[in-house]
Amino acid sequence: MKKIIGAIAIMLTITGCSNFDDINTNPNTPTEVSASLLCTNIILSVTKYQGADAKAYISDNALPKYVAYANEGQLGTQYNFISNASFGSMTILPDVEKMLQAAQGTPAENSYKGIAYFVRAYTFYLLTMKMGDIPYSESGQGALGNFKPKYDTQKQVFQGILTELEEASAAFAAGATFAGDPTPFAGDNTKWQRAVNAFELKVLMSLSNKANDAELRIPQRFAAIVNDNKLLENANQYLGLEYNSVSRHPLYSTNDMFTGRTILSTTVVDNLKLLNDKRLYYFGEPAEAKRIAGIPATSPDAYVGVDTAIDYAGLNATYATGTYSRINLKYQTDQASEPRRMLTYAEQQLILAEARIRGWISSGTTQQYYESGVKAALTMVMNSNAAYAHGNALTQADIDGYFTGQAAFATSQENQLMQIGLQRYLLNFLMDADTAYFEYRRTGYPALSINPATSLNVNNPAAVPVRYLYPASELTFNAEHLTEALNGQFGGYDEINKRMWILSQ
């Protein structure tokens, strides 16, 4: 652990330039970039969708079965096939170093340190959650001539992530308001500290299978954060990105070119109907066949999901009859249809509900946390554009009366965990597909439709794969360390059904 932290310190403080840079610097052009300008790009690297295009966005959301796709050919993710991930997000690390250099001696220096630690932690969290062991302690050392970083074990990576989040929280606590923040926090260091702490709770819950690891001290860390009580405070407080005319929603203006035939899944539609949950009207469009039959858009009967595991040819044929509900047109017609929310009070409260069941915390009750989380999720939707709710907008009365029938708090802990898992899933619809996938992989909730006859997961057709493959480029540029990582984890075989360390008991 000390070696990792030492490497982090080196990575965050080293400076230098090449002879090429020295020779080719134009003396009439400013070469110094402000910390605030760098900060904007660094924050956007984690808050803005980084996929190639709208089709990639839909593909990401097809893996946890939010949607099915009936356009331009079959999506592998819908049928349980995933391939190589990328280490491309690590390219932000040199900018993190430059930001820290530019911020030295300024009043907001500690806040920029907080951003640096948080963005690093978030970046490495996504990478290790997707693949397992990854380069961490030696990543970003190109300036030192190290272009073949070693892979750290997943446990070491998580130890580093947790340490960096603690450093981020401390830095924001000692910080000040800072410039260059494109999120709704607008440079408020106290709100950032709350978001960092909320994210650490999320990371710790991701490690629930390792709760008994004496080195990680997961329950103790979790309880300490809760007892310190510097967490997100209400439904309106979230870390993310508000889309606008400059930074537009990833699906905006794509229409039939990419996304016009994206269909809601039965997992989404049927569960919303069981819960009598009006998010149904914000997530989808009425099925055309139901409209023709005279069923009003305000009725849940007008909405029909698709079994994402059905044969692709059959999916397309049935779609042509107007049987299914497409995703709400707001995603394609409104450039600011809804914000990108990556850390929310709603999810924080649902995580606290699970922690209460697990005995990690003693304050509050599971029901209180569960209901406050669901109410916050519904409030976020209620506060969005009601023009897209098909005449059945959420009201405060709906939220206050939500917890009846299937939505009423369950009596058994098993069913409570199922409820929490489902609500986290619905919360992240077309918002955070990675979290939905990670949580299904961890908990099995909600149950997803899998058909071995249509599955593209060749080695385990009855299951959703549990990891992405390493970047193909590693075979060319870092084969020795990749081989060591594969031998240490998966018997030398890079395969999508191999279980990484966090998934083992």
PyMOL commands that set and color helices and strands:
alter all, ss='L'
color gray80, all
select helices_A, chain A and resi 2-13+19-23+35-47+54-62+77-79+88-103+109-131+142-144+154-173+189-206+208-210+218-228+255-258+266-274+279-283+288-292+300-302+312-319+330-333+345-358+366-382+386-388+396-400+405-407+413-427+433-443+474-477+479-490+501-503
alter helices_A, ss='H'
color red, helices_A
select strands_A, chain A and resi 67-69+134-135+151-152+238-241+262-264+340-344
alter strands_A, ss='S'
color yellow, strands_A
deselect
rebuild
show_as cartoon
